[in-house]
Amino acid sequence: MLLFRSVDSISAAQKLLNCELFAPGQAAEIDGENYLDYQVQDASGKLLGRVSAVRGSDRNPLLEITDPDGNEILVPLVPEIVTGVDHERRRLNLDAPAGLLTLNQ
């Protein structure tokens, strides 16, 4: 549930039904197409693979990471998981929840 300062009645709120909500955030930083062929490492620095594609939609992008054995790993492209970007070294840092990296194996 959201509360808006300028919406002070039910009739005013009903006018917002089915509207899209845009909030400021890190959307400009999270642009998957810029990360193609970046190396991906976990929080400890272990190499997980390379970004081979970006899937999904603008609202729910997924990084497709190909690991050194050729396996595919899908990772949501969100700041909570992709915690660091080094454009100079073409590297992404991940802090993935337990089980995410082995979900599709």
C-alpha positions as CSV (number, residue, x, y, z in Angstrom):
1,M,0.0,0.0,0.0
2,L,1.2,3.5,-0.9
3,L,0.3,6.8,0.5
4,F,0.5,10.0,-1.6
5,R,0.5,13.4,-0.1
6,S,-1.7,14.9,-2.8
7,V,-4.3,12.0,-2.8
8,D,-6.6,12.6,0.2
9,S,-9.8,10.8,-0.8
10,I,-11.0,7.5,-2.2
11,S,-12.3,9.2,-5.3
12,A,-8.9,10.8,-5.9
13,A,-7.2,7.4,-5.4
14,Q,-9.6,5.7,-7.8
15,K,-8.4,8.0,-10.6
16,L,-5.0,6.4,-10.2
17,L,-6.2,2.8,-10.8
18,N,-4.2,1.0,-13.5
19,C,-1.6,3.8,-13.7
20,E,2.0,3.0,-13.9
21,L,4.2,4.1,-11.0
22,F,7.7,5.3,-11.6
23,A,10.1,5.8,-8.7
24,P,13.6,7.3,-8.8
25,G,16.3,4.8,-8.2
26,Q,19.3,3.1,-9.9
27,A,17.6,2.4,-13.1
28,A,20.1,4.3,-15.1
29,E,23.0,2.2,-13.7
30,I,21.1,-1.1,-14.4
31,D,21.3,-1.4,-18.2
32,G,22.0,-5.0,-19.0
33,E,23.1,-4.4,-22.6
34,N,26.1,-2.5,-21.4
35,Y,27.2,-5.6,-19.5
36,L,27.6,-8.1,-22.4
37,D,30.8,-10.1,-22.1
38,Y,31.6,-8.7,-18.6
39,Q,33.2,-11.1,-16.1
40,V,31.1,-11.9,-13.2
41,Q,32.4,-12.7,-9.7
42,D,30.9,-13.5,-6.4
43,A,31.4,-11.5,-3.1
44,S,34.6,-13.5,-2.4
45,G,36.1,-12.7,-5.8
46,K,35.5,-16.2,-7.3
47,L,34.9,-16.1,-11.1
48,L,31.4,-17.2,-11.9
49,G,31.5,-16.7,-15.7
50,R,30.7,-14.1,-18.3
51,V,27.5,-12.3,-19.2
52,S,26.5,-13.9,-22.5
53,A,23.0,-12.3,-22.9
54,V,20.3,-10.2,-21.3
55,R,16.8,-11.7,-21.2
56,G,13.5,-10.6,-19.9
57,S,11.9,-7.2,-20.1
58,D,12.9,-3.7,-19.1
59,R,11.1,-4.2,-15.9
60,N,12.5,-7.7,-15.1
61,P,15.9,-8.1,-16.8
62,L,17.9,-11.2,-16.3
63,L,21.6,-11.7,-16.9
64,E,22.5,-14.9,-18.6
65,I,25.9,-15.9,-17.3
66,T,27.8,-18.7,-18.9
67,D,30.1,-20.4,-16.3
68,P,33.5,-21.8,-17.1
69,D,31.9,-25.3,-17.8
70,G,29.5,-23.8,-20.3
71,N,26.4,-24.0,-18.0
72,E,23.9,-21.2,-18.0
73,I,23.1,-19.2,-14.9
74,L,20.2,-16.7,-14.8
75,V,20.4,-13.8,-12.4
76,P,18.0,-11.0,-11.9
77,L,19.6,-7.7,-12.8
78,V,18.8,-5.8,-9.6
79,P,21.0,-3.7,-7.3
80,E,20.4,-6.1,-4.4
81,I,22.2,-8.9,-6.3
82,V,24.4,-7.0,-8.8
83,T,26.3,-5.1,-6.1
84,G,29.2,-3.7,-8.0
85,V,30.1,-2.6,-11.5
86,D,33.6,-2.0,-12.7
87,H,33.3,-0.7,-16.3
88,E,37.1,-0.2,-16.6
89,R,37.8,-3.9,-15.9
90,R,34.4,-5.0,-17.4
91,R,33.5,-6.8,-14.2
92,L,30.3,-7.3,-12.2
93,N,30.1,-8.3,-8.5
94,L,27.2,-10.4,-7.3
95,D,25.9,-11.0,-3.9
96,A,23.4,-13.8,-4.8
97,P,21.0,-15.3,-2.3
98,A,21.8,-19.0,-1.3
99,G,20.7,-21.4,-4.1
100,L,20.2,-18.8,-6.8
101,L,23.3,-19.7,-8.8
102,T,22.5,-23.5,-8.8
103,L,18.8,-23.1,-9.4
104,N,18.8,-24.2,-13.0
105,Q,21.3,-27.1,-12.6
